[in-house]
Amino acid sequence: MRRWSELAERVAATTRTSAKTDLLAAYFRSLAPDELPIAAVFLTGRAFAETDQRATGLGWAAISTAVANVAGVGRDVLGAAYDRFSDLGRAVEAVLVEAGHAPDPASSPTLPEVAAAFAAIETASGAAAKGVILEELLARSDPETAKGITKVVSGDLRIGLREGLVEAALAKAFDRPLDAVKRAGMLTGDIGETARLARDDALGTAGLALFRPLKFMLASPAEDAVEIVRRLGPVVWVEDKYDGIRAQLHKRGTDIRLYSRDLHDITSGYPEVVAGARGLPWDGILDGELLGFREGVVLPFVALQARLGRKSPPPGLLAEVPVVYVAFDVLGLGSGGEADVDPLLDLPLATRRERLVGLGLPLADAGGVFALSHLVSADSADALEAAFLAARARRNEGLMVKDPTSLYSPGRRGYGWLKMKKALATIDCVVVGVEVGHGRRHGVLSDYTFAVRDEASDRLVTIGKAYSGLTDAEIAEMTRWFEAHTISRHGRYRLVEPSVVVEVAFDVILRSARHTSGFALRFPRIARLRPDKAAAEADTLATVARLFQELQPGAERLVTAGARAAAVPPRRAATSPRATRTVGDG
């Protein structure tokens, strides 16, 4: 593991892609057969392969306790170091160096030993038991090795490395065609297995397998209808963009499983879809969206949010927020039995749609739990704009615009699929708090908490937080201003003088107990700074309430009490990096 950590530092030290590739390729060639798959997976910032359903479950408390015990310091020492570096791995290294931690090099853990420790942490019951295993691992590790272990277990490498570079390095290390490496990676969803296949000259044996989820094909964002038609036309396929949870459905006989966008198994949370798919006379893999749907009406995402992360939703919630599976693609089909399915990824979308329609899914309007994505064709910008407005009228986010000849490219964000979304509106808000950024924005105040004016109480009430939209130059300039106008500091978070106005764009306004306004903005981003406006000219809570009603007619009736209770709790001012993954929306 020490060599892996040293390699990671060398990769981080160069910005040249070719140099990173050369370093990785030489390293891969030097590894033993049992080390190569582990090293490749770790270099993607994961303790386990992407399609592996395991997770260490280590949180800040367990990590900080383990580090404190090894270093013989208080837990707050790691928090202070993290505030300095905004990088948990570097913070752990600094704490151990300052504590003089220097174990016998002969005891330094190997890659297989680290992988075995991660597996033991995953199966251990409770944070304390998990922390003990991590503590034993760190106690054997010098500070640099401990840094590498921490970066992997927290999923936060920060060494300027993308999975595509790992694939390129594997191709170079073993003299294999890069396209063959990429295709094997798409099919297996496991860079460690891909590394093994590349070493053994067996990339051609990679195949599509049931219950091994593929990465999802992604769409590039676009707003201009003329440009979209020019790029994909003359005739494009247009589907509604649903505000639900992207999900793959895998079926073999009566065994049904659902996988979220992060490739986690979410089957148990949607028993009505599992039951509805169980009797279907085919085996295969569908791509689609889990969508809240009741009495012929699409439910807002905030209602569906009540079901996120629930392994066994109670009957009342199932009745209150029923779901349908909206299918828009078929990725593989088989004839039954134990054989894996035949991939359809290299067929044109038009052909895949024909196969999908031919499956005869039991649709919701006939008592089933399925729907086919709403699909029309458009041959002009005007037709595309009309389709966009119609999709919004059906309570959907916007449009997915697709080239009917496009192939399915797992894990790729190409231009065969474009997503057409537009901000519903913008509101002018006052920045009331700022926080130190992460990664590239370490050292600057880039995360803004903003508020609107509540005229009834004559105070500012928070409505959201955003960290995107401004240029690096703007962030640097505003950092200097906020540093000079800080009211109080709370770890990484600062209360600041409420004078700066920003124009904030968003997709949806939601009811939320998270913010003092009682509302939250979904996908907020800063459109621009408004130095021409004083704080007293910011938008009001009454304006937000009016927009909520105008932009989401009937939303109050559809947002259930359970969904309101599912609002994300406020984050602590002194934040720490997340060491676990959550199910994301589609």
N, C-alpha and C positions, 0 to 999 in steps of 0.2 A: 504493500500500500504506500510505502514511502516513495517508491519510484513513481507511482501514479500521481502522488501529490506534487512531486518535483516536476513531472511532465506538465501537469495542469498549470503550474507557475510559469513554465517556459511558453506554453501556449498563450497565456494571458499577457505575457511580456511583448508579444509581437502583434502588430495589426495587419500584417500581410497574410492574406488567405493562403498563398502558396507555401509560405513558411509554416503556418499551422498544419497544413496538410502533410508536409514533409516530416515534421516532428511526430505527428500521429502515426504515419505510415511506418516509420522506423521503429517506433515503440510497439506497434501491433506485431510486426515481424519478430520481435524479440521475446514475445510472451509464450508461455507454455500453453498447451491446449486447454487446460482447466482455468487459466487466467484470462484468456482472450475474451470470451463472452462477458465475463464480469466487468472487465475494464471498459469494454465498449458501452455497456449499459450505464455504468457510473459516469462516463463522459457525456451522457445526455442529461445528467443531473437527476437521475432516478436511482433509488435503491433497488428497484425491481423493474423488469421490462414493462413497457407501456401497456401491453395487453394483460400483464399479470395483475390479478385482482387484489394482491396483497398491498398493504401499506404499513409502515412502521408504527404509525399512530403516536409518534413522539411530538409533544408540544413544548412550548417555551419553558414551562415549569420543570418538566423532566430533564430537558437539556441543560438548563441553568443550574439545577441542583447537581447533576452529574459533574459539570465543569467546576462548580464551586467546591465539591468534595475532593476532586482530584487536585485542584490548585490550593486547597486549604484557605479559601477566602469566602466572603459572603456572596449570596446570589446577586446582590445589587452591583457587584463589581463587573459582572458580565453585561448587565444592562447598561452601565456607564460606558463600557467599551463598545457596545453596539451603537450607542448614540454617537460615538466618535467616528466609527467606520461605516455604518449602515450596511454592514456585511457580517453575517453571523460567523462565517468561517474565520475571517480575519480577527474578529473580536475574540473568539476562542483561542486562537494562536497567541494574541497579545496577552491575554490573561495568564496563559500557561508559561509564556516566556518571562513575564514579570514575576511569576511565582517560582521561577527557577526549576520548572518541571523538566527532568532529564532522565527518563527511564533507560534501562539497559537496552542498547540497540538490538541485542540478540532476541529480545522479547517483542520487537516490533511486529504487528500483525500483518499477515500476508493478505492478498486479495481474496482468496477463498475463505480465510478466517473472518475477514470483515463481512463478506457475503453471508456466512453462516451466522454471525452475530446479528445482522439485520433480520435474518429469518427467525432467529430466536426472539428478537424484540417484537416482531409481528405477532408471534403466538403467545407472548407473555401477557398475563392478565393484569391490567391496571397500570397506571403511570409509574408507580413506585417500582414495580418489578421490571418494567421496561427500562427505567432509568438506571437500575443496578447493572443491567447488561451493558448499557452504553458507558457507564462509569468504568467498568472493568476494561472495556475496549480502549477508552481514552487513557486510562492509567498506563497501558502498555505502549502508548503512542507518543512520540516526540511532538512538539508543538506544530511543526509543519504537517506531519501526518494527521494529527488531530484536526487541523484546519481542513484537510481534504475530506476526512470522514464527515465532518460537520457540514461541509458544502453539499455532499451527496445526500445525507440524511434529511437536510432541510430543503433539498430540491433547488438550491440557489448557487449555481457554480460561479457565475460572473467571470468567465474567462474568455468571453468573446467567441463562443463555440456553438454552432448550430448543428443539428443532426445531419444536415446535408453535407457538412464538412467531414463528419465522422464517416459517412458513406463514401465520400470521395477518397478519404484516407484508406479505407478498407480496399477500395478498388485499386489504388496505387500499391498498397502493401503486398497484395497477392496477385497483381497483374490481371485483374478481371475487368470486364466492361462496366463502366459506371452505370449505364442504363439497367444492366442485369442486377447490380447491387441494389439500385433504387427499387426495382420491381419486387425483388425478394423482400426488401424492407416493407414495402406496402402490403404485401400478402401476409407476411408473418407478424407484422406489428411488433417485432422483437429485434432490436439492433444486435443483441448478443447472439441470437440464432442466426441472423444474417451474417455476422462476423464468422461464425463457425462454418456456414455454407460457403462463404467466400474463400476461407482458408482451404477447405476440402474440395474446391472446384465443383460444388454441388448446387450452385444458385438456381439452376434450372429445375430442381426438384421442389422448390417452394411452391406451395399451392394455397388456394382458398380453402379454409376449414371452418366448419360450423363451430360456434361457441368460442371462436378466437376472433374478436371483433377487429374490423379494419379501421384504419383512420378514415375520417369522413372527408369527402371532397368538399372544398370550401369555395366560397364565391368572393370575388373582389368587389369593393364598394363602388358605386357610381350613382350620380344624381341627374346628369344631363341626358334627357331622352334622345336628343339628336345624336350625341356621341355614342350612346348605347346601340342605336340602330345602325349607325355607321360601322361600328366595330363588329357586331354580331350578325347584321342583316344579310340580305334584304328582308328576310322573314325571320322573326324570332319567336321562341316559345315563351309564354309568360305565365308564371304561377304566382299565386298569393304567397307572400312571405309571412309565415305563421308565427305568432308570439307564444311559442310553447317550448318544449324540450326536445331537441334533436335526439333521435334514438334509432339504433339499429335493432331490428327484430330478427332473431335467429330461430329457426324451427327445424327440428328433426322428430318426426312422429308426434308424440304428445309432449315432448320436451321443448319448452318455449323459454327464451331468454331475451331480455332487453338490455341494451348497453347505451350509456349516455355518451355525450360528445367527448368526455375524457376517458372513454372506454371502460368505465366502471359498470359493474352489473347492478342494475336497478330493477330487476324483475319483480322482486317481492313488493315493491311499492305500487304496482299497477295490475292487481289481480284480475280486473275485468278484461284487460287486453289479453292476458295470458289465457284466460278461460275462453275468450272469443276466438283465439287462434288455434286452440288445441285440436279441433276437429277438422281443420283444413287438409285437403288431400294432396299436399305437396310439401317438400322440404326445400328450404332456401333461406336467403337473407334479403331483407327489405331495408331500405333507407327511408326515414320519414320523421314525423314530428308527433309527440304526445301533446294533445291540445285539450284544454278544459272546454267542455261542450255540454250544455244542458238545454233541453227543450228547443233544440234547433238554433241555439244562440251560442256564439263563441264567447267564452269567459275571459276576462282580462287576466294577464299573467299573474297579477297579485293574488288572484283566487287560486290559481294552480300552484303558486308558491307554497301554499299551506301543505302540499303533498311532497315537497322536495325533501329528500333525506329520510322519509318515513319508510321503515322496513315493513311495517304492518299497519297500514292506515285503518283507523277505527271505522266501523260501518257508517256512522253518522257523517264522517268526512267523505267517504266514498259516495254517499248519496248526495251530499251538498256540492261536491266538486267532481262529477264524473268526467272521464276522459275518453277520447277516441284516438285511434292511431291513424294519422293522415299519411298515407303512403305516397311517395313521389318517385321512387326508383326501386329497381330490383337488381341486386348485385350478383346473385348466384342462385341456381336452381338445380335440384336433383330429383330423382324418381323414387326416393324412399330408401330404406335400409340404412346400413352403417357407412356407406361410402360418402366421402365429402362431396360437396356440390360442385357443379361446373361453373367456373367464373364467367360472368357476362360483362366484365369491366371494359373489354375491348370492342364491344358492340356500340353502335351509335345510340344516343339517347332515344331517338325515335323508335328504334327497334326494342330497346329496353322497356319503353312505355307500352308498346304493344304486348310484350310478355307480361307486364304488370297488370294491364287491363284483363288479359286472358286468364288471370288467376281466379277471377270471380270472387273477390273479397266480399264478405258479408257487410254491407254498408250500414251506417248508422241510421239512415232514414228508412231502412227496412228492418230495424231491430238489432243490427250488428254493432260492432265496436270499431269499424274501419271507415275510412273515407279516402277517396282519391283526391289528390291535390287539384284545385281548380285551375284548369289549363285552357288558355286561349292563344291565338296567334296574333301577332302585330306586325305590320309592314311599314309603319311610319311613326314619327315622334308623337303625332297627335293621338294615334291609336294607343301608344304606350302610356301617355299621360292619362287618357281616359281609363285605361285598365288600372292605373295606379289609384285613381280616385275611387274606382269601384271596389278595389281591394280594401282601401281604408274604410269604405262604407260597410264592408263585411267584418269590420273590427280587426283587420289584420295590419301588420306593420308596414307593408309595402309590397314590393314585387321581387320575385326571383326571375331574372331574364336569362334564358338559356339558348345556346346554339343547339338545334336538334340533331346536329351531326357530332356533337361533342362526346368524347369517351369519358369514362369515370376514372378520375385520378385521385386515389386516396391520399389524404394529407396534403394535397396541393391547393394553393389559392391561385388559380390561373384566370384566364379571361374567357373560358368557355361558359362559365356561369358568372353573372353579375347580380349583385343585390342592389335594388333601387329603393333607397330610404331617404326621407326628407325630415328635417326637424319640424315638429308640429308648430313650434313657436320659439321665441326667445324671451327671457326675462332679465331685467337688470337687477343684480344682486350686490350686496355689500360684503366684502371679505372681512370676516371676523376672526379667523384663525388660519394659521399656516403650519406646515409640517415639513421637516427635512425629507427630501426625496430619496429614492433608492436607485441602485445601479448607476446608470449614466448621469443621473441627477443627484447623486450623493454630494452633499456639501452645499446644496442650494435649497431654498424654500420653494418647493414646487407644488405641494399638495394644499389646495385652498378649500377651506370651509366657508360657505357663504350663507347669507341670510336675506330675508325680505322684511319690510317694515309692517308691524302689526299696529295699525292706527288706533285700534281700540285701547290697547295698553301702552301705546307710545314706546315700543321697544322693538329690537331686532330679534327675529326668530329664525333659527337655522332651517334650511331646506335641502342642503346637499353638500357634496364635496366633489371636486374634480381636480385632475392633475394633467389634463391634456388640452391642447389648443394653442398655447403660447409658444413663441420661439425661444430658443436658448438665450438669445440676447435679451428678450423681454423678461424672462425668468431671472436672469442675472441682475438686471436693473431693479426689478421688484424685490429681489432678495435684499439688496442694500437698503431699500426703503423700509421693508418690514423689520429688518434688524434694528433700524433706527427708531421704529415706532412700535416696539414690542411693549405690551402692558405687563405680561407675566409669562413665565416659562414653566412648562409641565413636561419634563423629559424632552422628547423630540417635538412636542407640540407647543406653539406659542399663541396666546391671545394677542391680537394686534389692534391698533387703533382703527376703528371702523370708518375708514375714509375712502378706501379704494372701491370703485364700482367696476364690476365686470358684467359683460353680456353673456348669458349662459344659454346654450342650445340644449335640447333634450328630446327624447322620443315620446315619453309618456309621463303624466303626473299621476302619482299614486297616493292614496291615503297611507300614512305611516306613523307609528308611535316612536320611530327612531329620532325624529327631529322635533324641535319645539314648535314648529309651524303646524305640525299635524300632517304634513305632506312630504313627499320625496320625489325627486326627479330621476327617471330611469335613463341611464346612459348620458349623464350630463357631461358637457364639454364646454370649455371657455371659447366663445366665438371671438371675443376681442376685449381689450381693456377699454374702459370708458372714462378717460381723464377729463372729458368735457362735462361729466356729470358729478354733482355732489351727492353724498350719501342720502341726503333728504329727498333726492329725486329718484331713488331706487323704487322698484315696483313694490306693491303692497300685498299683504296677505289676502286682501279682498280680490285683488287681480288674479292671484293664483287660484283662489276658490272658483272664480268665474271661469278661468281657462279650464279647470278640472271638469266643470260641468259642460262647457262647450265642446271640448276636445274628446270627451268620453261620455256621451249622453247615456244615461242609465247606469253609469258605473257604480253609483252608490248602492243600487239594488243588487248588483252582481258581485260586489266585493263582500265576501262573507266575514262573519266574526272570526272564524278560524283563520282566514287569510290575514286579517289584521293582526292577529296574535302571532303570525309567523314572520312579522317584520324583523329584520336583522337587528340585534341589540346594538346600542352604541359602542363604538370601539374605544378602548382606553386611550387616554391622551398619550401615555408612554407606550407606544405600540411595539410589538415584536413580530418577526417574520412568521408566517404561517408554515408549520411543518407538516400539515395534513392537507388533503385535497377535498374539495366539496363538489357536489354535482352542479354543473353550470346549466344555464338555460340555453335554448337553441338559438 
